[in-house]
Amino acid sequence: METLEIKKYPDKVLKQKALSITEIDGRLQLLIDKMIETMHYSNGIGLAGNQVGELKRLCVIDISKKIAGGEVLVLINPVILIREGIAEAEEGCLSIPGYMATVRRPEQVFIRALDRDGKEFELEAKGLLSRVIQHEIDHLDGYLFIDRLSPIKRELFKRRYIKSLKNK
């Protein structure tokens, strides 16, 4: 199966809000499969629709390389219902290759979403899974993890990143 192009910062699609999915059909199933393939090929643990240029409220997650026993999670139209606690951890992003930063997020979330077959489910997530879910939902809302950095750190990142792009 072919992989999709991952949009890189500062591509405008990364700052746009994704639209709710109203129809689960063969085209969506193919997109889900291509997103999973792209995520695995790129050694990622999460990928949102915006990152492949699709403004659809869809993300795929697979933390099995980091935590044993995980499986691919498909979230269609995910919504965070409850956030609890606070935790800081280092994050990276396939759309901002080579850059990592410490990000503060709720430690635990309770979400509602549809699975790839359109069946509604709820999930309580802690630790890495909670962080990845929040990171991907941020993408669907048009936010990048750098938007969660302090203004000084964000500005420093932008200067360094733009400079690195010019040097390529």
C-alpha positions, 0 to 999 in steps of 0.5 A, spaced: 500 500 500 502 507 498 504 511 504 501 518 504 505 525 504 506 528 511 505 535 511 510 539 515 510 545 519 509 551 517 504 548 512 497 551 513 493 545 513 496 544 520 493 550 523 486 548 520 480 545 524 478 538 521 471 537 519 466 532 523 466 525 519 458 524 517 459 518 512 463 511 513 464 508 507 470 505 503 473 511 501 474 512 509 476 505 510 482 506 505 484 513 508 484 509 515 489 504 512 493 508 508 494 513 514 496 507 519 501 504 513 504 512 513 504 512 521 508 505 521 512 507 515 514 513 518 515 510 525 510 514 528 505 513 534 500 517 532 497 521 525 491 525 524 487 527 518 490 534 518 497 531 517 496 528 511 492 534 508 485 531 510 481 535 514 477 530 517 476 528 524 480 522 524 486 519 527 490 513 528 494 511 534 499 505 535 503 505 541 505 498 541 512 499 540 513 503 546 508 499 550 507 492 549 500 489 548 498 495 544 494 495 538 492 500 533 486 505 535 482 508 530 478 515 532 473 518 528 470 524 531 473 524 538 471 528 543 475 529 550 469 528 555 474 529 562 481 531 563 484 529 570 491 531 573 497 534 570 503 531 567 509 533 563 513 529 558 517 530 552 513 530 545 515 530 538 511 530 531 511 527 524 510 534 522 515 537 525 521 532 524 527 533 529 524 537 534 522 535 541 520 539 547 517 538 554 509 539 554 504 539 559 498 536 559 492 533 563 495 526 565 488 522 564 483 523 559 476 520 558 474 520 551 468 518 546 469 516 539 467 512 533 471 506 531 473 505 524 466 501 523 462 507 526 461 504 532 461 509 538 465 507 544 468 511 550 475 510 553 479 512 559 486 513 557 492 514 562 500 515 561 503 515 554 496 513 550 493 519 554 498 524 551 498 521 544 490 522 544 491 529 546 496 530 541 492 528 535 486 531 537 490 538 538 491 536 530 484 536 529 483 542 532 488 546 528 494 546 534 501 543 534 504 541 540 509 547 539 502 552 541 503 549 548 510 551 549 511 558 552 511 564 548 519 565 549 520 557 547 515 557 541 519 563 538 526 560 539 523 554 536 520 558 530 527 561 529 531 555 529 526 551 525 526 556 519 533 557 519 534 549 519 529 549 513 533 554 509 540 550 510 537 544 507 
